């Protein structure tokens, strides 16, 4: 992703109320000066633009060397759908996608997977919003492996917070080392800070106060 694309993505998150600044307590109990909630995307324009960024990130990072895409319930469902649409409309690449239910359906077609049914040997790409400790991904992998003998080598997320976990490593690093899955963020927390330090401080001066707060938080909790 180019710096211009990263700036545009941060702006999209702000305009959509997905990226918020203030005081937020995270799951880890840390007092964070920013918060990302992709559940705030709520219009056709927003989800169409979001799909473009994810599709471009996929093409830039791994090209077309994969078989299908998986979106974990619930926030991954619209993300993987939008990505699949944009891959076809922007790049002419028609890839199947699927997602899971939280609970298995006991009537109709049954099962926990909706959409494409993975096959043995498939290379699956995961499309998700954020990754905190990797617990969600660890829970989803057995579901995928139970469906077929697939390989999961890449995951795409909106934001990498770059925060150190209990083991002294970031969640992205732990997922790579423990599960062999490369995590590709569209932007990182450093890109968000660069946005706040840039022209936005002039055109949107209300964000300037968060620069020192972000710097202090990152110095304490982040590995860049």
C-alpha positions as CSV (number, residue, x, y, z in Angstrom):
1,X,0.0,0.0,0.0
2,X,1.3,3.5,-0.9
3,X,1.5,6.3,1.7
4,X,-1.3,8.0,-0.2
5,X,-3.6,4.9,0.1
6,X,-2.8,4.7,3.8
7,X,-3.7,8.3,4.3
8,X,-7.0,7.8,2.4
9,X,-7.8,4.7,4.5
10,X,-7.2,6.5,7.8
11,X,-9.5,9.3,6.5
12,X,-12.1,6.8,5.6
13,X,-12.0,5.3,9.1
14,X,-12.4,8.7,10.7
15,X,-15.2,9.9,8.3
16,X,-17.0,6.6,9.1
17,X,-16.6,7.0,12.9
18,X,-14.7,3.7,12.8
19,X,-11.5,5.4,14.1
20,X,-12.2,7.4,17.2
21,X,-9.9,9.4,19.5
22,X,-10.4,10.1,23.2
23,X,-10.0,7.7,26.2
24,X,-10.9,4.0,25.7
25,X,-10.2,1.0,27.9
26,X,-9.2,-2.0,25.8
27,X,-9.7,-5.7,26.5
28,X,-6.2,-5.8,27.9
29,X,-7.2,-3.1,30.5
30,X,-5.0,-0.4,28.9
31,X,-6.2,3.2,28.6
32,X,-5.9,3.8,24.9
33,X,-6.2,7.3,23.2
34,X,-7.8,5.7,20.1
35,X,-10.2,2.9,19.3
36,X,-11.1,1.1,16.1
37,X,-14.6,-0.4,15.6
38,X,-15.3,-1.7,12.1
39,X,-18.9,-2.3,13.1
40,X,-19.5,1.4,12.5
41,X,-19.3,1.0,8.7
42,X,-23.0,1.3,7.7
43,X,-23.4,2.7,4.2
44,X,-23.0,1.3,0.7
45,X,-20.3,3.9,-0.1
46,X,-18.3,3.0,3.0
47,X,-18.3,-0.8,2.4
48,X,-17.5,-0.3,-1.3
49,X,-14.5,1.8,-0.5
50,X,-13.5,-0.6,2.3
51,X,-13.6,-3.5,-0.2
52,X,-11.3,-1.6,-2.5
53,X,-8.6,-1.2,0.2
54,X,-8.8,-4.9,1.2
55,X,-8.7,-6.1,-2.4
56,X,-5.7,-3.8,-3.3
57,X,-3.9,-5.0,-0.1
58,X,-4.4,-8.7,-1.1
59,X,-3.2,-8.1,-4.7
60,X,-0.2,-6.1,-3.4
61,X,0.9,-8.7,-0.8
62,X,0.1,-12.1,-2.4
63,X,-1.3,-11.6,-5.8
64,X,-3.7,-14.3,-6.9
65,X,-1.9,-17.3,-5.4
66,X,-4.8,-18.4,-3.2
67,X,-8.0,-20.4,-3.7
68,X,-10.6,-18.8,-1.4
69,X,-11.3,-16.2,1.3
70,X,-12.8,-16.7,4.8
71,X,-14.5,-14.0,6.9
72,X,-14.9,-15.0,10.6
73,X,-18.3,-14.1,12.1
74,X,-19.4,-11.5,12.6
75,X,-17.4,-8.5,11.5
76,X,-15.4,-10.6,9.0
77,X,-18.6,-11.4,7.0
78,X,-19.2,-8.0,5.3
79,X,-15.4,-7.6,5.0
80,X,-14.8,-10.8,3.0
81,X,-18.0,-10.1,0.9
82,X,-16.8,-6.6,0.0
83,X,-13.3,-7.9,-0.7
84,X,-14.6,-10.6,-3.1
85,X,-16.7,-8.0,-4.9
86,X,-13.9,-5.6,-5.3
87,X,-11.4,-8.2,-6.4
88,X,-13.7,-8.9,-9.3
89,X,-14.9,-5.4,-10.2
90,X,-11.4,-3.8,-9.9
91,X,-9.1,-6.6,-10.8
92,X,-11.2,-9.1,-12.8
93,X,-10.3,-11.8,-10.2
94,X,-13.2,-14.0,-9.3
95,X,-12.4,-15.8,-6.0
96,X,-14.9,-17.8,-3.9
97,X,-15.5,-16.7,-0.3
98,X,-17.2,-18.2,2.8
99,X,-17.9,-17.4,6.4
100,X,-19.0,-19.2,9.6
101,X,-21.9,-19.2,11.9
102,X,-21.4,-18.9,15.6
103,X,-23.6,-22.0,16.1
104,X,-24.1,-24.9,13.7
105,X,-27.4,-24.9,11.8
106,X,-29.4,-28.1,12.4
107,X,-31.8,-27.8,9.5
108,X,-31.6,-27.0,5.8
109,X,-28.1,-27.3,4.5
110,X,-26.8,-27.5,8.1
111,X,-23.2,-27.0,9.2
112,X,-21.3,-23.9,10.4
113,X,-19.9,-22.7,7.1
114,X,-21.9,-20.6,4.6
115,X,-20.9,-20.0,1.0
116,X,-18.0,-21.8,-0.6
117,X,-17.2,-25.2,0.9
118,X,-13.4,-25.5,1.1
119,X,-11.7,-28.5,-0.4
120,X,-8.5,-30.5,0.4
121,X,-5.5,-28.6,-0.7
122,X,-7.1,-25.1,-0.7
123,X,-5.1,-22.1,0.3
124,X,-7.3,-20.0,2.4
125,X,-6.9,-16.2,3.0
126,X,-8.5,-14.8,6.2
127,X,-10.2,-11.4,6.0
128,X,-10.7,-9.8,9.4
129,X,-11.0,-6.4,11.1
130,X,-8.3,-6.3,13.7
131,X,-6.3,-8.8,15.7
132,X,-5.8,-8.3,19.5
133,X,-4.3,-11.5,20.9
134,X,-5.1,-13.9,18.1
135,X,-7.7,-15.8,20.2
136,X,-10.4,-15.5,17.5
137,X,-8.1,-16.9,14.8
138,X,-7.0,-19.8,17.0
139,X,-10.7,-20.7,17.6
140,X,-11.5,-20.5,13.9
141,X,-8.7,-22.6,12.6
142,X,-10.1,-25.9,13.9
143,X,-13.4,-25.1,12.1
144,X,-11.5,-24.7,8.8
145,X,-9.4,-27.8,9.3
146,X,-12.5,-29.8,10.2
147,X,-14.1,-28.8,6.9
148,X,-11.1,-29.9,4.7
149,X,-7.3,-30.2,4.7
150,X,-6.6,-26.6,3.9
151,X,-3.7,-24.3,4.5
152,X,-4.0,-20.8,6.0
153,X,-0.9,-18.8,5.3
154,X,-2.2,-15.1,5.1
155,X,-4.5,-12.9,7.0
156,X,-5.6,-9.3,6.2
157,X,-6.7,-6.8,8.8
158,X,-7.6,-3.1,8.9
159,X,-5.2,-2.0,11.7
160,X,-2.2,-3.4,13.4
161,X,-2.0,-1.8,16.9
162,X,1.6,-3.2,17.2
163,X,1.0,-3.8,20.9
164,X,3.0,-6.1,23.1
165,X,1.1,-9.0,24.6
166,X,1.8,-11.1,27.7
167,X,4.7,-12.9,26.0
168,X,6.5,-9.6,25.1
169,X,5.7,-9.9,21.4
170,X,3.0,-8.4,19.3
171,X,-0.1,-10.5,18.3
172,X,1.0,-10.3,14.7
173,X,4.4,-11.7,15.6
174,X,2.9,-14.5,17.7
175,X,0.5,-15.5,15.0
176,X,3.4,-15.7,12.5
177,X,5.7,-17.7,14.8
178,X,3.1,-20.0,16.3
179,X,0.6,-20.6,13.5
180,X,2.8,-19.7,10.4
181,X,0.2,-17.1,9.2
182,X,1.5,-13.8,7.9
183,X,-0.7,-10.9,9.0
184,X,-1.0,-8.0,6.5
185,X,-2.5,-4.8,7.9
186,X,-3.8,-2.0,5.6
187,X,-2.3,0.5,8.1
188,X,-0.5,0.3,11.5
189,X,-0.7,2.5,14.5
190,X,2.3,4.4,13.2
191,X,0.4,5.3,10.0
192,X,-2.4,6.7,12.2
193,X,0.2,8.8,14.1
194,X,1.7,10.0,10.9
195,X,-1.7,11.1,9.7
196,X,-2.2,13.1,12.9
197,X,1.2,14.7,12.6
198,X,0.5,15.6,8.9
199,X,-1.7,18.1,7.2
200,X,-4.7,16.9,9.3
201,X,-3.3,18.9,12.2
202,X,-3.9,22.0,10.2
203,X,-7.2,21.2,8.5
204,X,-8.5,19.3,11.6
205,X,-6.8,20.9,14.6
206,X,-8.9,19.0,17.1
207,X,-6.7,16.0,16.4
208,X,-3.4,17.8,17.3
209,X,-4.0,17.2,21.1
210,X,-3.9,13.4,20.5
211,X,-0.4,13.4,19.0
212,X,1.4,13.5,22.4
213,X,-1.1,11.0,23.9
214,X,-0.5,8.6,21.0
215,X,3.3,9.0,21.3
216,X,3.2,8.2,25.0
217,X,0.9,5.2,24.6
218,X,3.1,3.8,21.7
219,X,6.3,4.3,23.7
220,X,4.8,2.3,26.6
221,X,3.0,-0.5,24.8
222,X,4.0,-0.8,21.1
223,X,6.8,-2.5,19.2
224,X,7.4,-0.7,15.9
